[in-house]
Every structure is written in structure tokens, then in C-alpha cells.
Amino acid sequence: MLFSTAAAQMFANEQARMDRGELTRGSLQVLRNRLDAHVLPRFAKVTVQSVDYNSLLSFAQFLSQRYTTTTVSQYLIAVRKVLTLAAKQGHIKSVPEFPKIKVINAPRASFTPSEYWQIQRCARRLIGQLHPDAASYLRTEYKLRKQDTRMPADVAWAIGFMVNAFIRPSDLRTLQHRHVEVVKQGTTQYLRLTLPETKRHAAPIVTLQPAVRIYQQMVKQRKDSGQAKPTDYLFLPQHKDRQYALSLLSVMFNWVLNETGLKQSAHGSPRSFYSLRHSAITFRLLYGSGIDVLTLARNARTSVDVINKHYASTVTAEQNIQMLHSRRPRST
């Protein structure tokens, strides 16, 4: 049995799981991307019987030159899914042994508060300016249209919104005005974001107060162009191709990072749009008063385990010196 045949059957099974609600569309798409990127180019034309420890080790070594240990491990999981199905169907006696990959959890690359203000000011300053790369290069390399080679105001808005709303970059693609509600509780204002489900999380997200001001600025400008209807998108609403809209935001954000010299962190970790979400969570851990990790995790649509592994590890004792030195009041 060809590996490609078993892979097609495995993917059909995963698609059925998605239809039953056992798997998210995003997870299925990630699996599809991994199959197409490296798994099938490596194994498609060989039989499942010929995939052994040595071929898997060679594949892991190939991936290790390009990706983190986490990504390598996830690619091997995709291969294991295919071989597990082949074993269950009797095409192979058992699943071969897989190379051991020690997953190293590194802190997410985020921004310091001063770096955040740097990129925010830079994005505002560049509004309306032409991208420094030639339009022909942007068209061939990133598929950008000629009319989209100037910095839009949406990038500065997205920077501030993500840091104050805990959302993922993919949420910028789907967020519509009908998902946003301005809530007032006494002197406090915030946005309640009822976004489509992401990574099996569907609970509303509540933002910090600065997100309200950013949203109100956006609505004021969108109304002038008739783009503030409930089903209009918040960011780059003129683009109906939402993957293109997200790609455009990402290209322009990378321009800001290159302009400010902040493409890499002090430890050499690359930064991207996702670093804004990391910053939002890290800032709350550092500067939130008595922040509850469970509440933060639920509001950011993630898990306490992820918070502890990837975010809390960046918080040192000295950064929370007041909390460390605090004392409980004596009982009377």
C-alpha cells in the first residue's frame, strides 16, 4: 500500500472527525499543511511497509535543520497517524519505532513596553507611505496588489488592539463589528468580543480599556466610508479575501519591525504578528495586580499549561518584587 493512499484515507477520517465536532477546522488545516509541505514530498511514492526507523530518523534530521523541536515532533505525529491507520487495516504488522524528540519549550518572543510604543509610533508615522521594496517584488514574493503597497492605518490599530485584546492574528481576519460590544461597568469600559471558535475555545474575550478607544476610532473612520455595518470586518474591510487581508497586515507589520530594528528579540528569537499576543499575556502577568492565571488563560482562549510553559517562565522574581515581599495582614 502506498503511503500517499494511506495518508488520503487518514485525512478523510480526520475530516469526518471535524464534521462531528471532534476536531477544529484550524487543526485540520494545519494537518493538511504539514502533509503537503514535507510529509508527502518525502513519503508519498513509497509503501507504508518500507517506512522504518531509519527513514523516520532521516526525516526528523531533515526537519531539525529547519524547525524547532516542537514543530519536528508535530510533523512526526502526522506520519504516525498515517502508519497507525495502516497498522489497523493490516497493511503493516505494527507501527515502527519513532525517533525520540525532546521538545524544548522556549519563552515566546514578545515586546517590552518601550518596544511596543516604538512599533506603535513607527506604524503611525508610516501611514500612507510606500513600502520600501519594489511593487514588482511585493507582487511576486507576497502576491500584494499594486494599490496595497502603502502603509494602511489598520496596522497601527491592529498593534494596539492585539496588545489590549489578547486575540490571535487569525482573529484579525474574522473579526466583524457584530462580534464587538462596548460594555460599561461603573467607571470601567471594555469590549466584549464574541468571536468564532478558535482551538476549541468559544467563550467571549474581554479587552482592556484602551481597546475601546481604538475601536471607537476605527468605527468613526469606517462610518465615513460606509464600512461599519455589523457584517463588515474591522481590519481592512475592503478586502473580501480575508487570507489576503491578513497577509497584507503581516507584510506591513514586518516593515515596521525592520524599520525599528525589532525583528528579533534580545535573545535572537524572531518576532511576528503573534508576538503582539504574547506581549498582551506577558504584560498582564508582569503588571496586572494579583492576576489569576486561570482567568487570564480562559480570557486569552488558551490553557493554564500553555501560560505556565510559554509565558510565566519569562516573569522573574525581581520583576514582581513587591508581590514577593508582600505580607498577609495579621489577624485580629
Helices and strands as residue ranges (DSSP letters): H 3-19, H 25-34, I 35-39, H 40-43, G 48-50, H 53-64, H 69-88, H 113-125, H 135-142, G 146-148, H 153-165, H 169-174, G 177-179, E 180-185, E 188-193, E 205-206, H 210-224, H 242-260, H 274-287, H 293-299, H 304-310, G 312-314, G 318-320, H 321-325
